[in-house]
């Protein structure tokens, strides 16, 4: 490691020791506590210059190389800070899309407000457009200098707490499905917007449904041209690749003590069966960490291949399922008695039933395991693509 | 290392990549010695190339990929032990002979008896590891019993030497050296397994692309695509961990053992499913699938099996957590 990176690690570590919240697992037992923790921690990071290391250098807090970003996230994981759930879409998805597609007016208007804590959510998925995103049906009709939007969005992360929304809408039904999409920036305080939280099976509410009823969006709030929405959306979806999984893998590694604690509590420290399963899991986590690390190294060297990111995500998601399944097993009957969850507590809280159910988030969201397997087989392994052309008529 | 991993890989792939699987043992051994693979990890002041564990990783991966027969893993264990034997008068001579290709072998399953010793009938010496002594023992007059294995790419012997041999280390130094050699064995088996897993996966992909059933290539069936995607994912993660630990001088024996258990699990799973994905032809002796599966299952038991290492790493993780 270079001296500059060593110095940065030293600085970040010292800063985290002074500033990182210690008691957040306690304060996040209510929604209000969660929101206050998230907002307070983000404000500290923004003031300390660590909130947006990935931004271009003309913006405050930005201009850090990938190696520096990696180091910062490693230190976050090590210090067991709260993950930045509330501001994640804002600092990554919204910002990256604005940097790439936004006019200078749009950037000047929105980017500084992100650092001040404005929250963005994503309005892409719909009840009938999940893995098949091109199937978006929410309509936007142009009337003078506004679009009038009607439809329903779902799985909008933190949508119930957000101020702004990255909205993918259909402006045309002609031609290829992708060609009729347009990308809008929606102020969620606009009349006709209703956000309703989704109650997840583990008890948290990290997502919302958005109902859009004759919602007017100024044409000036469009990103890219009309019909360019698919291309803009691709920027949004590829805005964050690698760092999150590196951080999450490191956090899973750092949470092995929770399983170790249970093994000791059950006096099973000499139970070869459980030790083997635990050992196998520890090695799989090490392998996932090494893969995430290698992926970022390849990215830094400019050697990333299409599909590499899918390997990391699939390796992480499957290993996380195994981690939580072993936790649930060793949690035994205790894990079956309901305990209140920690909101935004991360993937490994030690509330095993909740963690086990929450771990599906990574096998389904952000491109399900099945979509990742398609990408890996087609892009990395050279298998032929699924033939197109299966239509509704064939179903009849 | 002065040569990059990719350069070394290219050179190695040229040596064995073009040829058939399981190249002729004698020719392969000549090639290995000629290319300097046996002097790769020996320090420069002892006549070697002074390359690290990463270079050894490349060699073992390529040997595994082409199912190269011969005592490569054992020979490198001997060479490692000789390099460390600072007090031995005959060291430089023996080391030069071993690096030049004179076969000196060792057990791939170190324990109370000398079994799983590859190519003992061609070897001049065998390495003997015990708790308080590491020795290089001449095989003159030794009793050798060849044990026919299912894996036809390896020839293993039970060995009972009669000579006392040359002492390379005693006492605490012997224990430390024994551990180092054990780690090297496990690391070598890992490389061999990951190379083999990559090769059989590649061959399976080729087969899925050319084999047609129901009027389309097998590669178009999503059920099969998803299986090979899973294989690729586990393999990629295991490979990442392999290179990561290759470059980590602080990696412990338990960590290398856990890596070996993981890599052989992956190899075995891929080789097992490869037969299923090949269908009937995968069950024939003429086709190559079974060669990988048999080498995978042998690698899985050599040097301590997954039960052994997973329990050890589990215990360590319990103590750490």
Interface residues (C-beta under 8 A of the other chain):
Chain A: X256 X257 X258 X259 X260 X261 X263 X264 X269 X272 X274 X275 X276 X277 X278 X279 X280 X282 X283 X284 X286 X287 X288 X290 X291 X293 X294 X311 X314 X315 X318 X370 X372 X373 X374 X376 X377 X378 X380 X381 X382 X383 X384 X386 X387
Chain B: X205 X208 X209 X217 X219 X220 X222 X225 X226 X228 X229 X230 X232 X233 X234 X236 X237 X238 X240 X241 X243 X244 X258 X259 X261 X262 X265 X306 X307 X309 X310 X311 X312 X313 X314 X315 X316 X317 X318 X320 X321
